Amino acid sequence: MISLLDTLIDFYILAVIVRVVLSWINFDPHNPFVKFLIQITEPVLRKIRQAVPSISGIDFSPMILILGLHILRNLLLY
């Protein structure tokens, strides 16, 4: 059970990182893979953006989410 949660957390962190990289380049928003990434990451990122506004136009929500997921993993595994 713990290894499944660890794998899911890894997958979600990877999804957030890929989404960030895609935001830096010109991508097709109608691509099914991109739509999937947006659907699984946007609800959580939106809540973080509401709590922590961007500073000088920089969105820190992905970094906060990844940090939170690492903390969650440490709490679950140790």
Steps between C-alpha positions, in 0.01 A plus 500: 500500500778742591690429179183572299461839672868572443461418131189719470681790665794452260260496204326818616832681557608399150168624358549839668857528370395411145220755520745770609738416215211506253403846625843627393463380141232541238280190529169395352235540774274261308747214521342217708815458711510872584128500580554206735787678680291813542200303628700320769715792615288813463253441788780480758711775342196730486441462875864577572489805268199630692690472828840617373491772234774523237793727579621721213308279258669180619265216590640309796207258526676207326801532730275519807305195380816295439637598841170402661502165322855431622393583856196273463721218373737539794211494745356185343825308461680583822 
